Amino acid sequence: MDPKLISGTVEMMILQVLMGEAAYGYKITQEVLEKSKGAFQLKEGSLYPALHRMEEEGMLTAYWVETESGRRRKYYRITPAGREALAEKRADWKGFCASVNEVLGGGSYAVA
């Protein structure tokens, strides 16, 4: 899949994953990979800058957890502002897809 198509949806996918529960970076990438049936593999170069930007913008909060092995993992949790941003991004995405689908020929490419 064309990486340029993915770049505009990274934040939306991260927020959607975090709607379920707080998660650390690797877990987020695995959830996106699994839910997309292997279509989207978030790279560190796009994941972590997005997470940090979203934290700065108040969409996420972060906290550290020490694992049994002594490693520390940074977990991210969606905030109310993040939930609101996700709702807006989803509405924008649905409108975008509907418009592109119309250009491509309407119903044959319909998005659920």
Rosetta blueprint (number, residue, H / E / L):
1 M L
2 D L
3 P H
4 K H
5 L H
6 I H
7 S H
8 G L
9 T L
10 V H
11 E H
12 M H
13 M H
14 I H
15 L H
16 Q H
17 V H
18 L H
19 M H
20 G H
21 E L
22 A L
23 A E
24 Y E
25 G H
26 Y H
27 K H
28 I H
29 T H
30 Q H
31 E H
32 V H
33 L H
34 E H
35 K H
36 S L
37 K L
38 G L
39 A L
40 F L
41 Q L
42 L L
43 K L
44 E H
45 G H
46 S H
47 L H
48 Y H
49 P H
50 A H
51 L H
52 H H
53 R H
54 M H
55 E H
56 E H
57 E L
58 G L
59 M L
60 L E
61 T E
62 A E
63 Y E
64 W E
65 V E
66 E E
67 T L
68 E L
69 S L
70 G L
71 R L
72 R E
73 R E
74 K E
75 Y E
76 Y E
77 R E
78 I E
79 T L
80 P H
81 A H
82 G H
83 R H
84 E H
85 A H
86 L H
87 A H
88 E H
89 K H
90 R H
91 A H
92 D H
93 W H
94 K H
95 G H
96 F H
97 C H
98 A H
99 S H
100 V H
101 N H
102 E H
103 V H
104 L H
105 G L
106 G H
107 G H
108 S H
109 Y H
110 A L
111 V L
112 A L
